[in-house]
Amino acid sequence: MVDHGADLGIKVEIVKRSPDDVGFVPQAKRWVSEQVNGILMLHRRLVRDYEALPANAESRVYWAISANLSRRLTKESTPTWRGA
């Protein structure tokens, strides 16, 4: 994984869990990626891998991120398409 990232020009840092930690302890950079994945999983089409083409799946991710950002910008507590 590190070699693949280096080939693409991406710096990959492996964060290891401390053996002294008990239970859930947020890790340095891993928490950010887990939070993003958790937000994306709120969208129905991204929970399962329905798409046949990677480009279709990528467009669904862009759609979910756009929906999340527009909800934050308009300060809506729930998506408007679900009804109030």
QUIPE-V114675 format. One record per residue. N is the residue number from 1. PHI is phi in degrees with one decimal (* if undefined). PSI is psi in whole degrees, -180 to 180 (NA if undefined). NEAR is the number of other ideal C-beta (glycine too) atoms within 8 Angstrom. Layout:
BEGIN
[[N	PHI	PSI	NEAR] [N	PHI	PSI	NEAR]]
END
This chain:
BEGIN
[[1	*	-42	5] [2	-65.7	-41	7] [3	-65.0	-41	6] [4	-63.1	-43	7] [5	-63.3	-41	10] [6	-64.4	-37	10] [7	-63.7	-32	6] [8	-90.2	-2	6] [9	82.3	23	4] [10	-108.3	132	6] [11	-82.1	122	5] [12	-108.4	125	8] [13	-117.6	126	5] [14	-92.7	120	5] [15	-102.0	119	8] [16	-100.2	146	4] [17	-75.4	139	7] [18	-73.1	135	6] [19	-67.4	-16	4] [20	-81.7	-16	4] [21	-74.0	138	7] [22	-122.1	134	3] [23	78.3	-157	4] [24	-82.9	124	3] [25	-134.2	118	7] [26	-61.1	135	5] [27	-93.6	162	8] [28	-50.0	-74	5] [29	-96.3	-20	8] [30	-64.2	-33	9] [31	-61.1	-37	9] [32	-64.3	-47	7] [33	-67.6	-36	8] [34	-68.2	-35	8] [35	-66.5	-43	8] [36	-63.6	-45	8] [37	-62.7	-38	8] [38	-63.7	-41	8] [39	-66.1	-41	9] [40	-66.3	-31	11] [41	-73.0	-8	8] [42	-72.1	-15	6] [43	-94.6	127	11] [44	-55.0	-42	4] [45	-71.9	-16	8] [46	-96.6	-7	9] [47	-68.4	-41	6] [48	-116.1	161	3] [49	-90.6	83	4] [50	-84.7	-25	4] [51	-79.7	140	9] [52	-84.9	-31	3] [53	-111.0	140	6] [54	-58.7	-33	6] [55	-64.3	-36	6] [56	-67.2	-43	9] [57	-63.7	-40	10] [58	-62.6	-41	8] [59	-65.5	-34	8] [60	-66.5	-37	12] [61	-65.4	-44	10] [62	-61.8	-39	8] [63	-63.1	-45	9] [64	-65.9	-42	14] [65	-65.7	-41	9] [66	-63.5	-42	8] [67	-63.3	-41	10] [68	-65.9	-45	9] [69	-65.5	-41	8] [70	-66.1	-35	8] [71	-65.2	-40	9] [72	-67.9	-41	7] [73	-67.3	-36	6] [74	-88.4	-4	6] [75	58.9	33	5] [76	-78.3	135	7] [77	-81.4	-29	3] [78	-130.0	151	6] [79	-59.2	136	7] [80	-68.0	-23	7] [81	-74.7	-10	4] [82	-90.5	-12	5] [83	89.5	157	4] [84	-92.2	NA	3]]
END
